[in-house]
Every structure is written in C-alpha cells, then in structure tokens.
Amino acid sequence: MQFYLFTFVILVFYLLLTNFFLKKFNFSLDKDAINEKHKSLLRKDSSTPLAGTFYFLPLIILLFYDLDTNLIFCCAMLFFLGLLADIKIVTSYKLRLILQFLLIASIFYISKEIKIDTRILFINDLMNYDLTRILICTFFFMVLINGFNLIDGTNCLCTLNFFIISIFLYLLIKSSNISFINHELNIFILSLFVFLLLNFFGKNFLGDGAAYGLGFLLGYLLLKVSLLNNNISPYFIANLLWYPAFENLFSILRRNFSKSNNYLPDNEHLHQLIFKFYKKKKITERNFLLSSLIGMSINSILFLNYFIGFNYYNNSIIQIVLISSSILLYLISYYYFDKKLG
C-alpha cells in the first residue's frame, strides 16, 4: 500500500512538472490549426497541454519493455507520430493514416501468433493466411486508435474510457489466473487515474500521440489475454472497444453521406452534439464542467455495459446483444440531439 501511495505522489509531481514545462516553453499545446476549429467548441483558451505522450510514453517503456520489444517499438512510434501531429509537423491526415498502416502492419507481420478470433469460420480461415491476417488486424487497430483520438478533447471521455477498460483488463487477468503484467498493470491504472484527475478540470489532454499509443497498447493487451484464455469470448473484447471504433466508423459513413471531407475533424460527433445541446440550455457557464459531466455520463453508460458483459465474458450471444443494444442507443441519441439542434 505504501508503495502505491508513494508511486501516486511521484506520478502527480511528474505530471504537474510536465504540464509546467510544456506551458512554459509553449510546446505541444492544444492550439487550433487550419481546419481544426472543432477544438474551440469545448474550451475558451488554447493553452491546454497535450501532455499524454510526455507523461505516458516513458511509463509504458519502463513498465512493459520486457513484454515484447517489437510491441513497445511500434507503440513508441505511434506515440511519436501522434506527437508530430500535436505539434503541427505532420498535418496531413492521409500521410498519418499511411504511416499508421505501415507501423501497425509491421507488428502483425513480425508477431505471427497474434490473430483476431471472430468465431466466424470464414473470417477465421482468412486468419490462416499472413496477408489477410495482417490486413484484418491492421484495419481493426487503425479504426480503434483513430476512434480513441476522436473522443479525446471532451474531459473525462477518452482518459476515463482508458481507465475503465484497463480495470476490466485487470479483472480479466485476475479471474483467469493468468500470470501476465499484473504488477505493471496496477501502476499503469494508477497513472491513468492521476492523469484523469487533471483532465477532469481540463488542465491537460492526451493528444494524438497518447490516443494512438494507449489505444494500440490496450487493444493489443486485450487481444493477447483473449488468446491466453479461450474461455473469454472475443465479443467481450469487442464490447470493451466498440465505442471508439464505432465512433470512427460512424463518422466516416456520416461524412460520406453528407459529402464532407473524411479526413478533417468536425463538431458533429455525439459527445459534441450533447455539449452543444446543453450549452444552449445554459446548464452551466463553465465549459470544463459541462465537458466533464458529458464525458463521465457517457462512460457511466459504457461501464454498466462492460460490467454486465464481464459477468458473462464467456457468452458470445450476450456480448453481441450488449454491443447491438449499445449501438442502437448511440444511433437513437445521435438522431435525437441532431434533430434538437437542427
């Protein structure tokens, strides 16, 4: 207990120090760039540090360096790629997607034992061929990490989602009696909690780097655990990760339907529609508080879904029902708030 208390204090000091130096040197701050006016919707200033890469990357390397060298290298490169986007060096979304594809495909090319079990015979057969296995896994992870990036920016939405998913990853490992990153995962969860405390007040955000890196890491660890325990339904893993993935896919379809540019961010995501609706109602003048309440509310619903799913993590039918009902709730909510604002 004393160890974790000491670690908590160190992490708080480290994060505060990181935020201080980023603001002091005006580096990696959440500033609007051309075609990125969506950020000003949720906050009035542009001096919020995108501290995720500087805070989490050293911790990830320290905690998981002996887990899989290739995994950590790919994860670090995704952190770095996102950081280049955060500091406006890589501004092309198309270039970012190409680099993501190359990085993620390389890890699945090297790690030939990693595959996605869908319990669908036709797709599982495709996993027996390297090319199709790499393409399917790469597509899944690209959808996932970009989905996490889409929900970063609303307080407590992305960070709290990472935190909750990590807790259920811990519970999966514990219930399966798997000796796998147990101690390291505890510290990782604690680091997310520290970041979440400041994120509640809008004092920092993950940024593209941490959204990519952490999203990839958690997706990979969940996939690894499911392969270590065949009793875990792959659809429970999908249940834990459906929200950011669906947010991304739905945004692509929505923009195609409206003939908008698929690569540019906008203010039409569900969490942003909810924000605009309640901002119009003048619930509170404090943007950070409204943003935090929305992030916590969405994650409360997700937590309930995850909790039910965890109690039946070996039952694919229940997981599919939970995912389907969650997507239906998302679509109904989106239609409702879009209509109210339209």
C-alpha positions as CSV (number, residue, x, y, z in Angstrom):
1,M,0.0,0.0,0.0
2,Q,2.8,2.4,0.9
3,F,4.5,1.6,-2.5
4,Y,1.4,2.6,-4.4
5,L,0.9,5.8,-2.3
6,F,4.5,6.8,-3.0
7,T,4.0,6.0,-6.7
8,F,0.9,8.1,-6.7
9,V,2.8,11.1,-5.3
10,I,5.6,10.7,-7.8
11,L,3.1,10.5,-10.7
12,V,1.3,13.6,-9.6
13,F,4.6,15.5,-9.3
14,Y,5.8,14.2,-12.7
15,L,2.5,15.2,-14.4
16,L,2.5,18.7,-12.9
17,L,6.1,19.2,-13.9
18,T,5.3,18.0,-17.4
19,N,2.4,20.4,-17.7
20,F,4.5,23.3,-16.3
21,F,7.3,22.9,-18.8
22,L,5.0,22.4,-21.8
23,K,3.3,25.7,-21.0
24,K,6.5,27.5,-20.1
25,F,8.0,26.6,-23.5
26,N,4.8,26.9,-25.4
27,F,5.2,23.4,-26.7
28,S,2.6,20.8,-27.5
29,L,-0.4,22.9,-26.5
30,D,-3.9,22.3,-27.8
31,K,-4.0,25.1,-30.4
32,D,-6.3,25.3,-33.3
33,A,-4.8,24.8,-36.7
34,I,-6.3,25.3,-40.1
35,N,-9.4,23.1,-40.5
36,E,-9.3,22.3,-36.7
37,K,-11.9,24.7,-35.4
38,H,-13.6,21.9,-33.6
39,K,-11.4,22.4,-30.5
40,S,-12.7,25.8,-29.6
41,L,-16.1,24.3,-29.1
42,L,-15.2,22.8,-25.7
43,R,-12.8,25.4,-24.3
44,K,-12.1,29.1,-24.5
45,D,-8.2,29.1,-24.4
46,S,-5.6,27.3,-26.4
47,S,-3.0,26.8,-23.7
48,T,-4.0,23.3,-22.5
49,P,-1.0,21.0,-22.6
50,L,-1.2,17.8,-24.7
51,A,0.8,16.0,-22.1
52,G,-0.1,12.4,-22.9
53,T,3.0,11.5,-24.9
54,F,5.4,13.0,-22.4
55,Y,3.7,11.5,-19.4
56,F,2.8,8.0,-20.6
57,L,5.5,7.0,-23.1
58,P,8.3,6.8,-20.5
59,L,6.0,4.9,-18.2
60,I,5.0,2.5,-21.0
61,I,8.6,1.8,-21.8
62,L,9.6,1.4,-18.2
63,L,6.6,-0.9,-17.3
64,F,6.4,-3.1,-20.5
65,Y,9.8,-3.0,-22.1
66,D,10.4,-6.8,-21.4
67,L,6.9,-7.8,-22.5
68,D,7.5,-7.6,-26.3
69,T,10.3,-5.4,-27.8
70,N,8.5,-5.2,-31.1
71,L,5.2,-4.1,-29.4
72,I,6.9,-1.4,-27.4
73,F,8.8,-0.1,-30.5
74,C,5.6,0.1,-32.6
75,C,3.7,1.7,-29.6
76,A,6.5,4.2,-29.2
77,M,6.4,5.1,-32.9
78,L,2.7,5.7,-32.7
79,F,3.2,8.0,-29.7
80,F,5.8,9.8,-31.8
81,L,3.7,10.0,-34.9
82,G,0.8,11.5,-32.8
83,L,3.2,13.9,-31.2
84,L,4.3,15.2,-34.6
85,A,0.6,15.8,-35.3
86,D,0.2,17.5,-31.9
87,I,3.0,20.0,-32.6
88,K,1.7,20.6,-36.2
89,I,4.6,19.0,-38.1
90,V,2.6,16.2,-39.6
91,T,-0.7,17.9,-40.6
92,S,-1.8,15.7,-43.4
93,Y,-4.4,13.1,-42.2
94,K,-3.7,11.0,-45.3
95,L,0.0,10.8,-44.5
96,R,-0.8,10.0,-40.9
97,L,-3.0,7.1,-42.0
98,I,-0.3,5.7,-44.3
99,L,2.3,5.8,-41.6
100,Q,-0.1,4.2,-39.1
101,F,-0.8,1.4,-41.6
102,L,2.9,0.7,-42.1
103,L,3.7,0.7,-38.4
104,I,0.8,-1.5,-37.3
105,A,1.1,-3.9,-40.3
106,S,4.8,-4.4,-39.4
107,I,4.0,-5.5,-35.8
108,F,1.5,-8.1,-37.1
109,Y,3.9,-9.2,-39.8
110,I,6.5,-9.9,-37.1
111,S,4.1,-11.3,-34.4
112,K,2.7,-14.1,-36.5
113,E,0.9,-15.7,-33.4
114,I,-1.4,-12.7,-32.9
115,K,-4.7,-13.0,-34.7
116,I,-8.4,-12.0,-34.1
117,D,-10.8,-14.8,-33.3
118,T,-14.2,-13.8,-34.6
119,R,-15.9,-17.2,-34.1
120,I,-16.9,-16.8,-37.7
121,L,-15.5,-19.7,-39.7
122,F,-14.9,-17.8,-43.0
123,I,-13.1,-14.9,-41.3
124,N,-11.1,-17.2,-39.0
125,D,-10.0,-19.2,-42.1
126,L,-8.6,-15.9,-43.5
127,M,-6.5,-15.6,-40.4
128,N,-4.5,-18.6,-41.5
129,Y,-3.0,-16.6,-44.4
130,D,-0.4,-14.0,-43.4
131,L,-1.6,-11.3,-45.8
132,T,-5.3,-11.4,-44.9
133,R,-4.4,-11.7,-41.1
134,I,-2.2,-8.7,-41.3
135,L,-4.7,-6.6,-43.3
136,I,-7.7,-7.5,-41.0
137,C,-5.7,-6.9,-37.8
138,T,-4.3,-3.7,-39.1
139,F,-7.7,-2.4,-40.2
140,F,-9.2,-3.2,-36.8
141,F,-6.4,-1.3,-34.9
142,M,-6.4,1.7,-37.2
143,V,-10.2,2.1,-36.7
144,L,-9.6,1.7,-32.9
145,I,-6.8,4.1,-32.3
146,N,-8.3,6.8,-34.6
147,G,-11.6,6.3,-32.7
148,F,-9.9,7.0,-29.4
149,N,-8.4,10.1,-30.9
150,L,-11.8,11.3,-32.0
151,I,-13.2,11.2,-28.4
152,D,-10.1,12.9,-26.8
153,G,-10.9,16.6,-26.2
154,T,-14.0,16.1,-24.1
155,N,-13.0,16.0,-20.5
156,C,-13.1,12.5,-18.9
157,L,-14.2,10.9,-22.1
158,C,-11.1,9.2,-23.6
159,T,-9.0,9.1,-20.5
160,L,-11.8,7.7,-18.3
161,N,-12.6,5.2,-21.0
162,F,-9.0,4.0,-21.0
163,F,-9.1,3.9,-17.2
164,I,-12.3,1.8,-17.1
165,I,-11.1,-0.6,-19.9
166,S,-7.8,-1.1,-18.0
167,I,-9.7,-2.1,-14.9
168,F,-11.7,-4.7,-16.8
169,L,-8.4,-5.9,-18.3
170,Y,-7.1,-6.3,-14.8
171,L,-10.2,-8.2,-13.7
172,L,-10.0,-10.5,-16.8
173,I,-6.4,-11.4,-15.9
174,K,-7.2,-11.9,-12.3
175,S,-10.3,-14.1,-12.9
176,S,-8.4,-16.2,-15.5
177,N,-5.5,-16.7,-13.1
178,I,-3.1,-15.6,-15.8
179,S,0.4,-14.5,-14.7
180,F,0.6,-11.6,-17.1
181,I,1.7,-8.0,-16.4
182,N,-0.2,-8.0,-13.1
183,H,2.0,-5.6,-11.1
184,E,2.8,-3.4,-14.2
185,L,-0.9,-3.1,-15.0
186,N,-1.6,-1.8,-11.4
187,I,0.9,1.0,-11.9
188,F,-0.5,1.8,-15.4
189,I,-4.0,2.1,-14.0
190,L,-2.7,4.4,-11.2
191,S,-1.0,6.6,-13.9
192,L,-4.3,6.8,-15.8
193,F,-6.1,7.8,-12.6
194,V,-3.6,10.6,-11.9
195,F,-4.0,12.0,-15.5
196,L,-7.8,11.7,-15.2
197,L,-7.8,14.0,-12.1
198,L,-6.3,16.9,-14.1
199,N,-8.3,16.0,-17.2
200,F,-11.5,16.5,-15.2
201,F,-10.6,20.2,-14.8
202,G,-9.5,20.5,-18.4
203,K,-5.9,21.0,-17.4
204,N,-4.5,18.6,-19.8
205,F,-5.4,16.2,-22.7
206,L,-3.9,13.1,-24.1
207,G,-3.2,14.4,-27.5
208,D,-3.0,12.4,-30.7
209,G,0.2,10.7,-29.5
210,A,-1.2,9.2,-26.3
211,A,-4.6,8.4,-28.0
212,Y,-2.7,6.3,-30.7
213,G,-0.2,4.8,-28.3
214,L,-2.5,3.9,-25.4
215,G,-5.3,2.8,-27.8
216,F,-2.9,0.4,-29.6
217,L,-1.4,-0.9,-26.3
218,L,-4.7,-1.7,-24.6
219,G,-6.2,-3.3,-27.8
220,Y,-3.1,-5.4,-28.1
221,L,-3.1,-6.5,-24.4
222,L,-6.8,-7.4,-24.6
223,L,-6.2,-9.4,-27.7
224,K,-3.3,-11.1,-26.1
225,V,-5.3,-12.0,-22.9
226,S,-8.1,-13.4,-25.0
227,L,-5.6,-15.7,-26.8
228,L,-4.3,-16.9,-23.5
229,N,-7.7,-17.8,-22.3
230,N,-10.0,-19.4,-24.8
231,N,-13.0,-19.1,-22.4
232,I,-13.0,-15.3,-23.0
233,S,-15.4,-14.5,-25.8
234,P,-13.7,-12.3,-28.4
235,Y,-17.0,-10.4,-28.4
236,F,-16.4,-9.3,-24.9
237,I,-13.1,-7.7,-26.1
238,A,-15.2,-6.1,-28.9
239,N,-17.7,-5.0,-26.3
240,L,-14.9,-3.2,-24.3
241,L,-13.7,-1.4,-27.5
242,W,-16.9,-0.9,-29.5
243,Y,-17.4,2.8,-28.6
244,P,-14.3,4.4,-30.1
245,A,-14.3,2.1,-33.0
246,F,-17.9,2.7,-33.8
247,E,-17.5,6.5,-33.3
248,N,-14.8,6.4,-36.0
249,L,-16.7,4.2,-38.5
250,F,-20.0,6.1,-38.0
251,S,-18.1,9.4,-38.6
252,I,-16.7,8.1,-41.9
253,L,-20.2,6.9,-43.0
254,R,-21.8,10.2,-41.9
255,R,-19.3,12.3,-43.7
256,N,-19.6,10.2,-46.9
257,F,-23.4,10.6,-46.7
258,S,-23.1,14.4,-46.3
259,K,-20.2,14.5,-48.8
260,S,-17.9,16.1,-46.3
261,N,-14.1,15.6,-46.2
262,N,-13.5,12.3,-44.4
263,Y,-10.1,13.4,-43.2
264,L,-11.0,16.6,-41.4
265,P,-12.4,16.9,-37.9
266,D,-15.8,18.4,-37.3
267,N,-18.2,19.3,-34.5
268,E,-20.7,16.6,-35.3
269,H,-19.7,13.7,-33.0
270,L,-22.2,12.6,-30.5
271,H,-20.4,14.0,-27.5
272,Q,-20.1,17.3,-29.2
273,L,-23.8,17.4,-30.1
274,I,-24.7,16.7,-26.5
275,F,-22.3,19.5,-25.4
276,K,-23.9,22.0,-27.8
277,F,-27.4,21.0,-26.7
278,Y,-26.8,21.5,-23.0
279,K,-24.6,24.6,-23.7
280,K,-27.6,26.0,-25.5
281,K,-29.8,25.2,-22.4
282,K,-27.2,27.2,-20.3
283,I,-26.9,24.4,-17.7
284,T,-23.6,25.9,-16.7
285,E,-21.3,28.7,-18.0
286,R,-18.2,26.6,-17.1
287,N,-17.2,24.7,-20.2
288,F,-14.9,22.4,-18.4
289,L,-17.6,21.3,-16.0
290,L,-20.1,20.6,-18.7
291,S,-17.5,18.8,-20.7
292,S,-16.5,16.7,-17.8
293,L,-20.1,15.8,-16.9
294,I,-20.7,14.7,-20.5
295,G,-17.6,12.5,-20.5
296,M,-18.5,10.9,-17.2
297,S,-22.1,10.4,-18.2
298,I,-21.2,8.5,-21.4
299,N,-18.6,6.4,-19.6
300,S,-21.2,5.6,-16.9
301,I,-23.4,4.0,-19.5
302,L,-20.4,2.2,-21.0
303,F,-19.3,1.0,-17.6
304,L,-22.7,-0.6,-17.0
305,N,-22.4,-2.3,-20.4
306,Y,-18.9,-3.5,-19.6
307,F,-19.9,-4.7,-16.1
308,I,-22.8,-6.8,-17.4
309,G,-20.5,-8.1,-20.2
310,F,-17.8,-9.1,-17.7
311,N,-20.2,-11.2,-15.7
312,Y,-20.8,-13.2,-18.9
313,Y,-17.5,-12.8,-20.6
314,N,-17.6,-16.4,-22.0
315,N,-21.0,-15.9,-23.6
316,S,-20.8,-14.5,-27.1
317,I,-24.6,-14.2,-27.6
318,I,-24.9,-11.9,-24.6
319,Q,-21.9,-9.9,-25.8
320,I,-23.5,-9.4,-29.2
321,V,-26.8,-8.4,-27.7
322,L,-24.9,-5.8,-25.5
323,I,-23.0,-4.4,-28.4
324,S,-26.0,-4.2,-30.6
325,S,-28.2,-2.5,-28.0
326,S,-25.4,0.0,-27.3
327,I,-25.0,0.9,-30.9
328,L,-28.8,1.3,-31.2
329,L,-28.7,3.6,-28.1
330,Y,-25.9,5.6,-29.7
331,L,-27.9,6.0,-33.0
332,I,-31.1,7.0,-31.2
333,S,-29.2,9.5,-29.1
334,Y,-27.4,10.9,-32.1
335,Y,-30.7,11.3,-34.0
336,Y,-32.3,12.9,-31.0
337,F,-29.6,15.5,-30.3
338,D,-29.1,16.2,-34.0
339,K,-32.8,16.9,-34.5
340,K,-32.9,19.1,-31.4
341,L,-30.0,21.2,-32.7
342,G,-31.2,21.2,-36.3
